[in-house]
Amino acid sequence: MISITARLAMLELYTASTPNGWKASVTLEELGLDYRTHRIDLAALEQKSSAYLALNPNGRIPTLVDDGFAVFESGAILIYLAEKTGQLLPSDRRGRSQVLQWLMFQMAGVGPMMGQANVFFRAMTEKIQPAIDRYQRETRRLFEVLDTQLERQEWLGPTYSIADIANWCWVRLHFWSGVPLEDLEHLSRWKACMDARPACLRGIEVPEPLELPTTEVGREALANTVSRKLLE
């Protein structure tokens, strides 16, 4: 059961172990902010409870509550935290714009395309090959766009930012979508740098580690156990 209580001056994160959930927890860890985690059981549809919908009318994770003020949508949470602290988002107009462009790139492209690839390639028992091909091709195209940008500079924006965090939380699970990136030199270099950041490693263990199998046999076994509720 979800327990929603008012705790003044304490950041409350309602989340689950998904890429969008990690975007918030990794950002909180990078900023060194104190926060309390509330695990949302997606399979039990806790995100659809009346208590949770009072915070997030869309019934999705994550949701951040800051001194009674609720923020939903993962990208909005990242911007809110960056503006709250003055970190991970440049203050100059052009730098800020560049970071927000790549944040929106993840939200409008990488996340939705990988999410659909995950569903059709992994979760659905009926394999619809045209759908699999369509979403894997588009995911690969987006990876190539990231690779081109990262050939020009170390990070997606002028400095390490919420854009890097948002994209990494999805790109790190490229294998689950069935899309390789090993031949993308610059994207692979960037991912390795992200993989080594202590705050990133802490953030992806919130609210608990997601243990994904690394072999095809294990992946197929897990896919066969995916709850249909998560596909609704």
C-alpha angles and dihedrals in degrees: 000000000000115000110202113185134159114251113174119227093006123114111228119199119197106194152132135217099277133114092260091049091050091053089067098040094046090051091050090050093048090051092047092231123160112240141160119232125220113191114221114208102220095184090056089049093237087151088068096053118118091241092056095041088057086066100033116025091191093062095227136115143288115044125171122203117197115185092328095318114116123211120189132184114062096241092051089050091054092050091046092052093045091051092044092056103027090235138113092023122076117240096216116089098241096044091047091048092051093052093047091049091058092042089055089045088062095043096047099033122012097042099045095042095046090044091056091044089052092052098046097036100039116012107040116081090206107071111216102189099194090055092046091049093047096052096040091051093049092047090051091049090053090049089054090052089053090047091054092051092048091051087064098047143006096250134026090253129032089279137011106296151153087285090066092046094050095048095042093054088063103031092054088069095051091126091060088061090048093241119130124216102172091105091053099090101190097041089049091050091051093046091052090053091050092046089058098052110109093215091053091051091050093046096055090057091063121138087359136328116280107224107204118180116247098207128073092238091053093045093052091048091052093046090055090057097049109128114246087222089072090058095054 
